[in-house]
């Protein structure tokens, strides 16, 4: 009997040791898994390519935010001139420490080149904002982000004698067809205000295209361009508001009412998007960055649903999809 008890006790100790061993192995395995995950996460955080994708994701949200904020100007306490002033004054203040180091380069820029740069400033913002007053955000984001590729190709062909291949023309046709489907598909209930708004948006897109061509010609660093457009446009806006040439509610709205525009238009578009996009291009390349940037119309249309309560019809979805495809394909030609 005593021998049986000793054997039973020994067997229990063995089982207990086996259990402890299994638990130990399990803990070691879990520790190794956690360590590998931690190491992989650390590697990802230290990868410039990963940060390049994160930067482009941030840029996408900011670009979409531009369309969303200019859409709500009409229902806010601010006028278009107030938002334009914020758009240029905020980056002018934040980037002032870099002004001195870029002064020599800025002084060398020709007056004609400076004029081209300024087209992407006040004229673009005013036309885009006037168009967005009566047009749904999906149209705003698609026209402003999609059609410049078409206008740049056409302007370059007629005025800069650049060849326009059949392949590129075919890819650009996706953009035209997409915009056409969006407009014609919703034309039944389209008012005169919406038609005028669409004309303003196409005008803004055309100006942005000329601005892009100007940037290619001038070949300045993004920081230099941002400083030129922020300081000169900011000064012009102060002059226009101060002389009463444009309507303004400056001094009649609170900081809280201006905060969305300060964050998106001033800080986001004026500073963060410029820096992040330049960084993304340096890490991912211009082609991949352009493809990711072309998703902006889709992101804008989707964000407008929960934020502004806008609906997406079948025609709008098809139009946005075709425009995005056209921009992606044309960027690879």
N, C-alpha and C positions, 0 to 999 in steps of 0.2 A: 504493500500500500504506500509506504513511504517512498519507494522507488518510482511508483507511478506519479506521485505528487511532484517529485523532483523533475521527472521527464516533462510533466505538464508545465511546470514553472519555467524550465529551460526553453520549451517550445514557445511559451508566451513571450519570453525575453527576446528570442530570435525574431518572432513576428513583429515585436515592438521595434527592434533594431532595423528590420526591413522597412517598416512603415516610416521610421525616422529617416532612413536612407532615401526612400522614395520622395518624401517631403523635401529633403535637402536637395535632391536632384531637380525636383520641380521648381524650387526656389532659385536654384542656379540657372535653370533654363529661362525662367521668367526674367531673372536679372540680366541674362545675356540678350534676351529680346528687347527689354527696355533700353539696354546699353546701345544695341544696334539702332533702335529707333531714334535714340538721343543723338547718336553719331550722325545718322542720316539727316536728321533735322538740322544739326549744326553745319553739316556740309552744304545743305540747301541754303541756309542763311548766309553762308559765306560765298555762295555762287553768284557772280555778277550776272549770269544769264537769268537766274531766277528773279533777281532784283529788276532785271530788264523787263520781264513779263509783268511783275508787280507794278512797275512804273507805268507801263502801257495800260494796265487795267485801271489805274488811278486816272490816267489821261482820258480814257474812255468815259468814265463817270463825270469828269470835269467838263468835257466837250458836250456831253448830254445835258449837264447842268446849265450850260450856256443857253441852249435852246429852251429849257424849262424856265429859266429866270427871265429871259426876254419876253416869254409868253405871258408872265404874270405882272409885267410892269404896268399895264393898263389898269389892273385891279388893285394896285398898290398906292401908297401915298407919294411915291416918287414919279417924276417925269423921266422921259427918255434921256434928257440932258443930264439929269442927276445921276442916273445909272452910268452914262458914258463918262462923267467926271470921276465916279468911283472906279470905273474900269481902268482908267489911266493914272489917276492920282495915287492909288494904293501901291502899284508896282513902282511908281516914280519915287515914292517915299522909302519903300523897303529896299530898293536896289540902289539908293543914293551912295552907299559906300563904294560902289564899283564905277561911279560916274567919272571920277578923276582919271582912273587908269584907262578909260576908253575914250577920253576927250580927243586925243590925237587922231585916233581912227575915225571918230565921228566928224571931225573937222575936214577930213579928206573926202567925205562923201559928197558927190555932186548934188546940186539942187534938184535936178531932174530925177535922180535916184531917190532922194529924200521924199519927193512928191509921190513916187510909186509906193514907197513904204507907208506913207500917211493914208493912202487909199484903204489900207487894211485897218485903219483906225476909226475916226469919227464917221466918215461916209458909210463904211460897212456896218457899224453898230446901229446907226440911225435907220438905214434901209432895212436891216434885219429886224429891228424892233418894230418898225412901222408895219412890216409884213406879218410879224407874229401876233399883232393885235387881233386879227380876225381869222387867222389860219390855225388849224390844229397842229399840235407839237410834232406829230408824225411827219407832216408835210415840211415843217420848219427844219427838223433834223435831216430829213432825206434830201431836200433841195440844197441846203447849205453845205452838207457834207458830201453829197453825191455828185451834183452837177458841175462843181469846179473842175473835175477831171475832164469832162467834155469840153467846157469852155477853154481850158488851157490848151487842149489839143487843137481846137479850131483857131484860136488866136495865134498859136505858134505856126499853124499851117499858112494862114493868110498874111500875117504880118512879119513873121520871122523866117519864112521860107523853109520850115522844117517839114520833112516828109511825113505823110500820114498813111501808113500801110493799111491794106484791106483787113488784116488781122486786127489791128488796133481799132479800126472803124467798126468792125463787127462787135468787138468787146464793148465799145462805147455805146453801141445801139441798145445794149441791155439797160443802160441808164435811162435813155430816152423812152424806151418802151415801158420801163417801170414807172417813171414819172407820168407818162401818158395814161397808163392804166389807173393810177391813183386819182388823177384829175378827172378823167372821163367817167370812171366808175362812180364817182361821187358828184357828177355834174348836175344831176337832177335837182338836188336841193341846194345847189351852190348859189350864194347871193353875190351881188356886185362887190360888196366889201371883201369877200373871200377872193374874188378874181383880182381885185386891186392889190390885195395882200400878197397873192402869188407873184404878181408882177414886181412888187418890191423885193420879194425874196430872190427872184431870178436876177434882179439888178444887183443885190448884195452879193450873190454868188459870182456874178460877172466881175465885180470889183475885186473880190477875193482872188479870182483867177489872175487878174492883172497884177495884184500884189504878189502872188506866188511867182509869176514870171519875173517880176522885178527882183525878188529875192535871189532867184537863180542867176540873174545878170550881175547883181551887186556882189554876191558871195561873201556876205559878212557873217560874223559869229552871231548865234542866237541872242546872247546877252547884249551885244551892240545894237541889234535891231530892236530889242525890247526897250532899251534905254531911249533910243531915238523916238520910237512911236509913243512911249509913255510920257516923256517930258514934253515933246512938241504938241501932242494931242491934248495932254492935260492943260498946257498953257492956253491953247486955242479954245478949249471948252470953258476955262475960267473967263476968258475974254468974251465969248459968246453969251455966257450966263450973266456976267457983270454988266454988259451993255444992253441986256434984255432982248437980244436977237433971237433967243430960243426960250420957250417957256420952261420955268423951273420952280420947284417947291423947296429949294434949298433953304434950310432954317425952319421949315414947317413940318419936318418928319423926325421921328425919334431914331435913336441908334438901333433899337430893336427892329424897327421897320426897315432899316437900311442893311441890317446884318446879313441876310441871305445874299444880297448883291455884293457886299464887301467880301464875303467868303468865296463865292463862286466867280463873280466877274473880276473883282480886284485881285484877291489872293490866288484863286484857282487858275483862271485863264491868264491873268497877267504875269504870274510868277511860277506857280507849281507846274502847270502844264508845259510851259516852255522848257523848264529845267528837266522835267521827267521825260518829255519826248526826246530831247537831245540825248539824254542818258540812254534811253531805250534804243535809239538808233545806233549809238556807239557800241552797245552790247549785242543787239539782235540783228543789226543791219537795217538799211533803209527799206528793203523789199518786205521783210517780215513785219517791220513796224508799220508800214503802209497797209499791209493786209489786215493787221489787227485794228488799225485806226479806221479802216473802212467799215467796221462793225458798228460804228457810232450811230448811224441812222436806226439800226435795229434796237440798240440799247436805249436810244432816246424814245422811240415809239413804245417800247415795253415799260419804261419808267413813267411815262405819261399816264399810264392806266391807273396805277395805285396812287400816284402823287396828285394828279390833276383830275382824275376820274374820267379821262377820255376813253372812248371805245375804239377798238380796231376792227374795221370791216374786212371782208375777204379781199376787196380791191386794194386796200391799204397794205395788208400783209403781203400780197403778191407783188405790189409795187416796190415796197421796201426790200423784199428778197431779191428781186431782179436788179435793183439799184446797187445793192451790196455786192452781188455777183459781178456786175459790170465794173465796179470800182476795183475789186480784187483782180479780175482778169486784165483790166487795162493797166494796172500797176506792174504786171509781169511782162508786158509787151515791150 
